[in-house]
């Protein structure tokens, strides 16, 4: 039983470590859109830098954040926010968990 719990803990820790590798990509999201994304993501139970959760719910989060992002950033920068958020999900999809 203890080995199962340890294996689960290590799997979660390696996933978190892989996601942390996407922090530089996430930092490229224009500042004006970050609070909008965070608020929308929280509505789907995604916290902090849980990029996997955000990417699993990306379409719904994008729809929920759209009005806020447009209002805070304007159309041109809103498109940058969308592209940057998509790049984060690309990073998460290709991140290799730490051994």
MODELLER restraints for C-alpha pairs under 7 A, 6 or more apart:
rsr = mdl.restraints
at = mdl.atoms
rsr.add(forms.Gaussian(group=physical.xy_distance, feature=features.Distance(at['CA:14:A'], at['CA:97:A']), mean=4.90, stdev=0.5))
rsr.add(forms.Gaussian(group=physical.xy_distance, feature=features.Distance(at['CA:14:A'], at['CA:98:A']), mean=4.98, stdev=0.5))
rsr.add(forms.Gaussian(group=physical.xy_distance, feature=features.Distance(at['CA:14:A'], at['CA:99:A']), mean=6.85, stdev=0.5))
rsr.add(forms.Gaussian(group=physical.xy_distance, feature=features.Distance(at['CA:15:A'], at['CA:97:A']), mean=5.29, stdev=0.5))
rsr.add(forms.Gaussian(group=physical.xy_distance, feature=features.Distance(at['CA:17:A'], at['CA:97:A']), mean=6.49, stdev=0.5))
rsr.add(forms.Gaussian(group=physical.xy_distance, feature=features.Distance(at['CA:17:A'], at['CA:98:A']), mean=6.28, stdev=0.5))
rsr.add(forms.Gaussian(group=physical.xy_distance, feature=features.Distance(at['CA:18:A'], at['CA:95:A']), mean=5.43, stdev=0.5))
rsr.add(forms.Gaussian(group=physical.xy_distance, feature=features.Distance(at['CA:18:A'], at['CA:96:A']), mean=5.73, stdev=0.5))
rsr.add(forms.Gaussian(group=physical.xy_distance, feature=features.Distance(at['CA:18:A'], at['CA:97:A']), mean=4.64, stdev=0.5))
rsr.add(forms.Gaussian(group=physical.xy_distance, feature=features.Distance(at['CA:18:A'], at['CA:98:A']), mean=6.23, stdev=0.5))
rsr.add(forms.Gaussian(group=physical.xy_distance, feature=features.Distance(at['CA:19:A'], at['CA:51:A']), mean=6.61, stdev=0.5))
rsr.add(forms.Gaussian(group=physical.xy_distance, feature=features.Distance(at['CA:19:A'], at['CA:92:A']), mean=6.05, stdev=0.5))
rsr.add(forms.Gaussian(group=physical.xy_distance, feature=features.Distance(at['CA:19:A'], at['CA:95:A']), mean=6.80, stdev=0.5))
rsr.add(forms.Gaussian(group=physical.xy_distance, feature=features.Distance(at['CA:22:A'], at['CA:88:A']), mean=6.40, stdev=0.5))
rsr.add(forms.Gaussian(group=physical.xy_distance, feature=features.Distance(at['CA:22:A'], at['CA:91:A']), mean=5.89, stdev=0.5))
rsr.add(forms.Gaussian(group=physical.xy_distance, feature=features.Distance(at['CA:22:A'], at['CA:92:A']), mean=6.66, stdev=0.5))
rsr.add(forms.Gaussian(group=physical.xy_distance, feature=features.Distance(at['CA:25:A'], at['CA:87:A']), mean=6.88, stdev=0.5))
rsr.add(forms.Gaussian(group=physical.xy_distance, feature=features.Distance(at['CA:25:A'], at['CA:88:A']), mean=5.74, stdev=0.5))
rsr.add(forms.Gaussian(group=physical.xy_distance, feature=features.Distance(at['CA:26:A'], at['CA:88:A']), mean=5.68, stdev=0.5))
rsr.add(forms.Gaussian(group=physical.xy_distance, feature=features.Distance(at['CA:28:A'], at['CA:84:A']), mean=6.38, stdev=0.5))
rsr.add(forms.Gaussian(group=physical.xy_distance, feature=features.Distance(at['CA:29:A'], at['CA:81:A']), mean=5.46, stdev=0.5))
rsr.add(forms.Gaussian(group=physical.xy_distance, feature=features.Distance(at['CA:29:A'], at['CA:84:A']), mean=5.16, stdev=0.5))
rsr.add(forms.Gaussian(group=physical.xy_distance, feature=features.Distance(at['CA:29:A'], at['CA:85:A']), mean=6.53, stdev=0.5))
rsr.add(forms.Gaussian(group=physical.xy_distance, feature=features.Distance(at['CA:30:A'], at['CA:81:A']), mean=5.82, stdev=0.5))
rsr.add(forms.Gaussian(group=physical.xy_distance, feature=features.Distance(at['CA:32:A'], at['CA:72:A']), mean=5.84, stdev=0.5))
rsr.add(forms.Gaussian(group=physical.xy_distance, feature=features.Distance(at['CA:32:A'], at['CA:73:A']), mean=5.53, stdev=0.5))
rsr.add(forms.Gaussian(group=physical.xy_distance, feature=features.Distance(at['CA:33:A'], at['CA:69:A']), mean=5.21, stdev=0.5))
rsr.add(forms.Gaussian(group=physical.xy_distance, feature=features.Distance(at['CA:33:A'], at['CA:72:A']), mean=6.88, stdev=0.5))
rsr.add(forms.Gaussian(group=physical.xy_distance, feature=features.Distance(at['CA:33:A'], at['CA:73:A']), mean=6.56, stdev=0.5))
rsr.add(forms.Gaussian(group=physical.xy_distance, feature=features.Distance(at['CA:33:A'], at['CA:81:A']), mean=6.24, stdev=0.5))
rsr.add(forms.Gaussian(group=physical.xy_distance, feature=features.Distance(at['CA:36:A'], at['CA:65:A']), mean=5.39, stdev=0.5))
rsr.add(forms.Gaussian(group=physical.xy_distance, feature=features.Distance(at['CA:36:A'], at['CA:68:A']), mean=5.68, stdev=0.5))
rsr.add(forms.Gaussian(group=physical.xy_distance, feature=features.Distance(at['CA:36:A'], at['CA:69:A']), mean=5.99, stdev=0.5))
rsr.add(forms.Gaussian(group=physical.xy_distance, feature=features.Distance(at['CA:37:A'], at['CA:65:A']), mean=5.70, stdev=0.5))
rsr.add(forms.Gaussian(group=physical.xy_distance, feature=features.Distance(at['CA:40:A'], at['CA:61:A']), mean=5.43, stdev=0.5))
rsr.add(forms.Gaussian(group=physical.xy_distance, feature=features.Distance(at['CA:40:A'], at['CA:64:A']), mean=5.59, stdev=0.5))
rsr.add(forms.Gaussian(group=physical.xy_distance, feature=features.Distance(at['CA:40:A'], at['CA:65:A']), mean=5.46, stdev=0.5))
rsr.add(forms.Gaussian(group=physical.xy_distance, feature=features.Distance(at['CA:41:A'], at['CA:54:A']), mean=6.17, stdev=0.5))
rsr.add(forms.Gaussian(group=physical.xy_distance, feature=features.Distance(at['CA:41:A'], at['CA:61:A']), mean=5.72, stdev=0.5))
rsr.add(forms.Gaussian(group=physical.xy_distance, feature=features.Distance(at['CA:46:A'], at['CA:53:A']), mean=5.52, stdev=0.5))
rsr.add(forms.Gaussian(group=physical.xy_distance, feature=features.Distance(at['CA:46:A'], at['CA:54:A']), mean=6.05, stdev=0.5))
rsr.add(forms.Gaussian(group=physical.xy_distance, feature=features.Distance(at['CA:51:A'], at['CA:92:A']), mean=6.90, stdev=0.5))
rsr.add(forms.Gaussian(group=physical.xy_distance, feature=features.Distance(at['CA:52:A'], at['CA:92:A']), mean=6.49, stdev=0.5))
rsr.add(forms.Gaussian(group=physical.xy_distance, feature=features.Distance(at['CA:55:A'], at['CA:89:A']), mean=5.46, stdev=0.5))
rsr.add(forms.Gaussian(group=physical.xy_distance, feature=features.Distance(at['CA:69:A'], at['CA:78:A']), mean=5.86, stdev=0.5))
rsr.add(forms.Gaussian(group=physical.xy_distance, feature=features.Distance(at['CA:70:A'], at['CA:78:A']), mean=5.72, stdev=0.5))
